């Protein structure tokens, strides 16, 4: 069983070889707008998954998937020649959804920013429903302390023990 560092290095090399093969060796016009984004190899180095994106719509994705399926043998033999591993990994091509998810997240963040801007716009002209300053200030505390209460009447209360009898 190979270590994961070797699998990562091999995956990186496979992504480079496949991208170069798609650009220079495979002459299919359906593969003109393909970008290899990542590759993953299993720890036993037997299977490789190559992630790709396509510039276009769903029809372009379907035609690209068919073109990659037909070019898998050529690309696998090229990977075998250029990597020098004992067993050439099988190649599986998977459409990468990260760019679509990122675009969707950007749209959601833009909507949230618009909603925040609308709330800020509404709040800029708002006035408080109650007092402008509902919290007590130090001048209010002074008024409560000098309201005429006799502090001597509390002399029978010990703060640490509670009321004293007798």
MODELLER restraints for C-alpha pairs under 7 A, 6 or more apart:
rsr = mdl.restraints
at = mdl.atoms
rsr.add(forms.Gaussian(group=physical.xy_distance, feature=features.Distance(at['CA:1:A'], at['CA:43:A']), mean=6.69, stdev=0.5))
rsr.add(forms.Gaussian(group=physical.xy_distance, feature=features.Distance(at['CA:1:A'], at['CA:44:A']), mean=5.26, stdev=0.5))
rsr.add(forms.Gaussian(group=physical.xy_distance, feature=features.Distance(at['CA:2:A'], at['CA:43:A']), mean=5.81, stdev=0.5))
rsr.add(forms.Gaussian(group=physical.xy_distance, feature=features.Distance(at['CA:2:A'], at['CA:44:A']), mean=5.72, stdev=0.5))
rsr.add(forms.Gaussian(group=physical.xy_distance, feature=features.Distance(at['CA:3:A'], at['CA:43:A']), mean=6.60, stdev=0.5))
rsr.add(forms.Gaussian(group=physical.xy_distance, feature=features.Distance(at['CA:4:A'], at['CA:43:A']), mean=6.00, stdev=0.5))
rsr.add(forms.Gaussian(group=physical.xy_distance, feature=features.Distance(at['CA:7:A'], at['CA:41:A']), mean=5.69, stdev=0.5))
rsr.add(forms.Gaussian(group=physical.xy_distance, feature=features.Distance(at['CA:7:A'], at['CA:42:A']), mean=6.89, stdev=0.5))
rsr.add(forms.Gaussian(group=physical.xy_distance, feature=features.Distance(at['CA:7:A'], at['CA:43:A']), mean=5.94, stdev=0.5))
rsr.add(forms.Gaussian(group=physical.xy_distance, feature=features.Distance(at['CA:7:A'], at['CA:45:A']), mean=6.44, stdev=0.5))
rsr.add(forms.Gaussian(group=physical.xy_distance, feature=features.Distance(at['CA:8:A'], at['CA:41:A']), mean=6.99, stdev=0.5))
rsr.add(forms.Gaussian(group=physical.xy_distance, feature=features.Distance(at['CA:11:A'], at['CA:39:A']), mean=5.17, stdev=0.5))
rsr.add(forms.Gaussian(group=physical.xy_distance, feature=features.Distance(at['CA:11:A'], at['CA:40:A']), mean=5.25, stdev=0.5))
rsr.add(forms.Gaussian(group=physical.xy_distance, feature=features.Distance(at['CA:11:A'], at['CA:41:A']), mean=5.47, stdev=0.5))
rsr.add(forms.Gaussian(group=physical.xy_distance, feature=features.Distance(at['CA:12:A'], at['CA:39:A']), mean=6.43, stdev=0.5))
rsr.add(forms.Gaussian(group=physical.xy_distance, feature=features.Distance(at['CA:14:A'], at['CA:39:A']), mean=6.92, stdev=0.5))
rsr.add(forms.Gaussian(group=physical.xy_distance, feature=features.Distance(at['CA:14:A'], at['CA:79:A']), mean=6.34, stdev=0.5))
rsr.add(forms.Gaussian(group=physical.xy_distance, feature=features.Distance(at['CA:15:A'], at['CA:36:A']), mean=6.60, stdev=0.5))
rsr.add(forms.Gaussian(group=physical.xy_distance, feature=features.Distance(at['CA:15:A'], at['CA:38:A']), mean=6.23, stdev=0.5))
rsr.add(forms.Gaussian(group=physical.xy_distance, feature=features.Distance(at['CA:15:A'], at['CA:39:A']), mean=5.48, stdev=0.5))
rsr.add(forms.Gaussian(group=physical.xy_distance, feature=features.Distance(at['CA:15:A'], at['CA:50:A']), mean=6.80, stdev=0.5))
rsr.add(forms.Gaussian(group=physical.xy_distance, feature=features.Distance(at['CA:17:A'], at['CA:79:A']), mean=6.24, stdev=0.5))
rsr.add(forms.Gaussian(group=physical.xy_distance, feature=features.Distance(at['CA:18:A'], at['CA:75:A']), mean=6.18, stdev=0.5))
rsr.add(forms.Gaussian(group=physical.xy_distance, feature=features.Distance(at['CA:19:A'], at['CA:36:A']), mean=5.85, stdev=0.5))
rsr.add(forms.Gaussian(group=physical.xy_distance, feature=features.Distance(at['CA:21:A'], at['CA:75:A']), mean=6.51, stdev=0.5))
rsr.add(forms.Gaussian(group=physical.xy_distance, feature=features.Distance(at['CA:30:A'], at['CA:63:A']), mean=6.35, stdev=0.5))
rsr.add(forms.Gaussian(group=physical.xy_distance, feature=features.Distance(at['CA:30:A'], at['CA:64:A']), mean=5.61, stdev=0.5))
rsr.add(forms.Gaussian(group=physical.xy_distance, feature=features.Distance(at['CA:30:A'], at['CA:67:A']), mean=6.43, stdev=0.5))
rsr.add(forms.Gaussian(group=physical.xy_distance, feature=features.Distance(at['CA:31:A'], at['CA:64:A']), mean=5.89, stdev=0.5))
rsr.add(forms.Gaussian(group=physical.xy_distance, feature=features.Distance(at['CA:31:A'], at['CA:67:A']), mean=6.79, stdev=0.5))
rsr.add(forms.Gaussian(group=physical.xy_distance, feature=features.Distance(at['CA:33:A'], at['CA:54:A']), mean=5.63, stdev=0.5))
rsr.add(forms.Gaussian(group=physical.xy_distance, feature=features.Distance(at['CA:33:A'], at['CA:55:A']), mean=5.56, stdev=0.5))
rsr.add(forms.Gaussian(group=physical.xy_distance, feature=features.Distance(at['CA:34:A'], at['CA:52:A']), mean=6.63, stdev=0.5))
rsr.add(forms.Gaussian(group=physical.xy_distance, feature=features.Distance(at['CA:34:A'], at['CA:53:A']), mean=5.80, stdev=0.5))
rsr.add(forms.Gaussian(group=physical.xy_distance, feature=features.Distance(at['CA:34:A'], at['CA:54:A']), mean=4.75, stdev=0.5))
rsr.add(forms.Gaussian(group=physical.xy_distance, feature=features.Distance(at['CA:34:A'], at['CA:55:A']), mean=6.89, stdev=0.5))
rsr.add(forms.Gaussian(group=physical.xy_distance, feature=features.Distance(at['CA:35:A'], at['CA:52:A']), mean=5.44, stdev=0.5))
rsr.add(forms.Gaussian(group=physical.xy_distance, feature=features.Distance(at['CA:35:A'], at['CA:53:A']), mean=5.27, stdev=0.5))
rsr.add(forms.Gaussian(group=physical.xy_distance, feature=features.Distance(at['CA:35:A'], at['CA:54:A']), mean=6.41, stdev=0.5))
rsr.add(forms.Gaussian(group=physical.xy_distance, feature=features.Distance(at['CA:36:A'], at['CA:51:A']), mean=5.96, stdev=0.5))
rsr.add(forms.Gaussian(group=physical.xy_distance, feature=features.Distance(at['CA:36:A'], at['CA:52:A']), mean=4.32, stdev=0.5))
rsr.add(forms.Gaussian(group=physical.xy_distance, feature=features.Distance(at['CA:36:A'], at['CA:53:A']), mean=6.56, stdev=0.5))
rsr.add(forms.Gaussian(group=physical.xy_distance, feature=features.Distance(at['CA:37:A'], at['CA:51:A']), mean=5.57, stdev=0.5))
rsr.add(forms.Gaussian(group=physical.xy_distance, feature=features.Distance(at['CA:37:A'], at['CA:52:A']), mean=5.22, stdev=0.5))
rsr.add(forms.Gaussian(group=physical.xy_distance, feature=features.Distance(at['CA:37:A'], at['CA:53:A']), mean=6.91, stdev=0.5))
rsr.add(forms.Gaussian(group=physical.xy_distance, feature=features.Distance(at['CA:38:A'], at['CA:50:A']), mean=6.00, stdev=0.5))
rsr.add(forms.Gaussian(group=physical.xy_distance, feature=features.Distance(at['CA:38:A'], at['CA:51:A']), mean=5.08, stdev=0.5))
rsr.add(forms.Gaussian(group=physical.xy_distance, feature=features.Distance(at['CA:39:A'], at['CA:48:A']), mean=6.77, stdev=0.5))
rsr.add(forms.Gaussian(group=physical.xy_distance, feature=features.Distance(at['CA:39:A'], at['CA:49:A']), mean=5.48, stdev=0.5))
rsr.add(forms.Gaussian(group=physical.xy_distance, feature=features.Distance(at['CA:39:A'], at['CA:50:A']), mean=4.29, stdev=0.5))
rsr.add(forms.Gaussian(group=physical.xy_distance, feature=features.Distance(at['CA:39:A'], at['CA:51:A']), mean=5.84, stdev=0.5))
rsr.add(forms.Gaussian(group=physical.xy_distance, feature=features.Distance(at['CA:40:A'], at['CA:48:A']), mean=5.57, stdev=0.5))
rsr.add(forms.Gaussian(group=physical.xy_distance, feature=features.Distance(at['CA:40:A'], at['CA:49:A']), mean=5.15, stdev=0.5))
rsr.add(forms.Gaussian(group=physical.xy_distance, feature=features.Distance(at['CA:40:A'], at['CA:50:A']), mean=6.55, stdev=0.5))
rsr.add(forms.Gaussian(group=physical.xy_distance, feature=features.Distance(at['CA:41:A'], at['CA:47:A']), mean=5.78, stdev=0.5))
rsr.add(forms.Gaussian(group=physical.xy_distance, feature=features.Distance(at['CA:41:A'], at['CA:48:A']), mean=4.33, stdev=0.5))
rsr.add(forms.Gaussian(group=physical.xy_distance, feature=features.Distance(at['CA:41:A'], at['CA:49:A']), mean=6.37, stdev=0.5))
rsr.add(forms.Gaussian(group=physical.xy_distance, feature=features.Distance(at['CA:42:A'], at['CA:48:A']), mean=6.52, stdev=0.5))
rsr.add(forms.Gaussian(group=physical.xy_distance, feature=features.Distance(at['CA:45:A'], at['CA:89:A']), mean=6.24, stdev=0.5))
rsr.add(forms.Gaussian(group=physical.xy_distance, feature=features.Distance(at['CA:46:A'], at['CA:87:A']), mean=6.95, stdev=0.5))
rsr.add(forms.Gaussian(group=physical.xy_distance, feature=features.Distance(at['CA:46:A'], at['CA:89:A']), mean=4.47, stdev=0.5))
rsr.add(forms.Gaussian(group=physical.xy_distance, feature=features.Distance(at['CA:46:A'], at['CA:90:A']), mean=6.44, stdev=0.5))
rsr.add(forms.Gaussian(group=physical.xy_distance, feature=features.Distance(at['CA:47:A'], at['CA:89:A']), mean=4.74, stdev=0.5))
rsr.add(forms.Gaussian(group=physical.xy_distance, feature=features.Distance(at['CA:47:A'], at['CA:90:A']), mean=4.83, stdev=0.5))
rsr.add(forms.Gaussian(group=physical.xy_distance, feature=features.Distance(at['CA:47:A'], at['CA:91:A']), mean=6.37, stdev=0.5))
rsr.add(forms.Gaussian(group=physical.xy_distance, feature=features.Distance(at['CA:48:A'], at['CA:89:A']), mean=5.82, stdev=0.5))
rsr.add(forms.Gaussian(group=physical.xy_distance, feature=features.Distance(at['CA:48:A'], at['CA:90:A']), mean=5.86, stdev=0.5))
rsr.add(forms.Gaussian(group=physical.xy_distance, feature=features.Distance(at['CA:48:A'], at['CA:91:A']), mean=5.03, stdev=0.5))
rsr.add(forms.Gaussian(group=physical.xy_distance, feature=features.Distance(at['CA:48:A'], at['CA:92:A']), mean=6.21, stdev=0.5))
rsr.add(forms.Gaussian(group=physical.xy_distance, feature=features.Distance(at['CA:49:A'], at['CA:91:A']), mean=5.88, stdev=0.5))
rsr.add(forms.Gaussian(group=physical.xy_distance, feature=features.Distance(at['CA:49:A'], at['CA:92:A']), mean=4.72, stdev=0.5))
rsr.add(forms.Gaussian(group=physical.xy_distance, feature=features.Distance(at['CA:49:A'], at['CA:93:A']), mean=5.85, stdev=0.5))
rsr.add(forms.Gaussian(group=physical.xy_distance, feature=features.Distance(at['CA:49:A'], at['CA:94:A']), mean=6.90, stdev=0.5))
rsr.add(forms.Gaussian(group=physical.xy_distance, feature=features.Distance(at['CA:50:A'], at['CA:91:A']), mean=6.90, stdev=0.5))
rsr.add(forms.Gaussian(group=physical.xy_distance, feature=features.Distance(at['CA:50:A'], at['CA:92:A']), mean=6.02, stdev=0.5))
rsr.add(forms.Gaussian(group=physical.xy_distance, feature=features.Distance(at['CA:50:A'], at['CA:93:A']), mean=4.87, stdev=0.5))
rsr.add(forms.Gaussian(group=physical.xy_distance, feature=features.Distance(at['CA:50:A'], at['CA:94:A']), mean=6.15, stdev=0.5))
rsr.add(forms.Gaussian(group=physical.xy_distance, feature=features.Distance(at['CA:51:A'], at['CA:93:A']), mean=5.95, stdev=0.5))
rsr.add(forms.Gaussian(group=physical.xy_distance, feature=features.Distance(at['CA:51:A'], at['CA:94:A']), mean=4.93, stdev=0.5))
rsr.add(forms.Gaussian(group=physical.xy_distance, feature=features.Distance(at['CA:51:A'], at['CA:95:A']), mean=5.63, stdev=0.5))
rsr.add(forms.Gaussian(group=physical.xy_distance, feature=features.Distance(at['CA:51:A'], at['CA:96:A']), mean=5.24, stdev=0.5))
rsr.add(forms.Gaussian(group=physical.xy_distance, feature=features.Distance(at['CA:52:A'], at['CA:94:A']), mean=6.45, stdev=0.5))
rsr.add(forms.Gaussian(group=physical.xy_distance, feature=features.Distance(at['CA:52:A'], at['CA:95:A']), mean=5.13, stdev=0.5))
rsr.add(forms.Gaussian(group=physical.xy_distance, feature=features.Distance(at['CA:52:A'], at['CA:96:A']), mean=5.25, stdev=0.5))
rsr.add(forms.Gaussian(group=physical.xy_distance, feature=features.Distance(at['CA:53:A'], at['CA:95:A']), mean=5.88, stdev=0.5))
rsr.add(forms.Gaussian(group=physical.xy_distance, feature=features.Distance(at['CA:53:A'], at['CA:96:A']), mean=5.54, stdev=0.5))
rsr.add(forms.Gaussian(group=physical.xy_distance, feature=features.Distance(at['CA:54:A'], at['CA:61:A']), mean=6.25, stdev=0.5))
rsr.add(forms.Gaussian(group=physical.xy_distance, feature=features.Distance(at['CA:72:A'], at['CA:91:A']), mean=6.71, stdev=0.5))
rsr.add(forms.Gaussian(group=physical.xy_distance, feature=features.Distance(at['CA:76:A'], at['CA:90:A']), mean=6.89, stdev=0.5))
rsr.add(forms.Gaussian(group=physical.xy_distance, feature=features.Distance(at['CA:76:A'], at['CA:91:A']), mean=6.49, stdev=0.5))
rsr.add(forms.Gaussian(group=physical.xy_distance, feature=features.Distance(at['CA:80:A'], at['CA:88:A']), mean=5.00, stdev=0.5))
rsr.add(forms.Gaussian(group=physical.xy_distance, feature=features.Distance(at['CA:156:A'], at['CA:163:A']), mean=6.43, stdev=0.5))
rsr.add(forms.Gaussian(group=physical.xy_distance, feature=features.Distance(at['CA:156:A'], at['CA:164:A']), mean=5.90, stdev=0.5))
rsr.add(forms.Gaussian(group=physical.xy_distance, feature=features.Distance(at['CA:157:A'], at['CA:163:A']), mean=4.48, stdev=0.5))
rsr.add(forms.Gaussian(group=physical.xy_distance, feature=features.Distance(at['CA:157:A'], at['CA:164:A']), mean=5.98, stdev=0.5))
rsr.add(forms.Gaussian(group=physical.xy_distance, feature=features.Distance(at['CA:158:A'], at['CA:164:A']), mean=6.84, stdev=0.5))
